[in-house]
Amino acid sequence: MRFEVLVEVRLRPGIADPQGATIERALPALGFTGVDGVRVGKAIRFAIEAADEDEARRHTSDMVERLLSNPVIEEADIEVRATAGAGG
């Protein structure tokens, strides 16, 4: 089966986020007030072939731990869904 995957990686709480801080400081100058807690992350999207959703999730989790994130300072959410027309 083919699955669409979305991995959202972000810095762990308590880790400084200079990009988020820069954006947060710039927003009022552009007329956007009342915004705080800005954190910047990355989204990684891909398709994967696997026997079932559990296998797709396991493979993706391994990729996240070994390549797509730095587990020391980042955390990741994984979303896996079968593509349209994928039988099972």
WOBEL-V548244 format. One record per backbone hydrogen bond with DSSP energy under -1.0 kcal/mol. NH is the residue of the N-H (numbers start at 1). CO is the residue of the C=O. Records with the same first field share a line. If there is no record, write none. Layout:
NH->CO / CO
This chain:
3->48
4->81
5->46
6->79
7->44
8->77
9->42
10->75
12->73
15->12
21->17
22->18
23->19
24->20
25->21
26->22
27->23
30->27
31->28
32->27
42->9
44->7
46->5
48->3
50->1
56->52
57->53
58->54
59->55
60->56
61->57
62->58
63->59
64->60
65->61
66->62
67->63
68->63
69->64
73->70
74->70
75->10
77->8
79->6
81->4
83->2
86->83
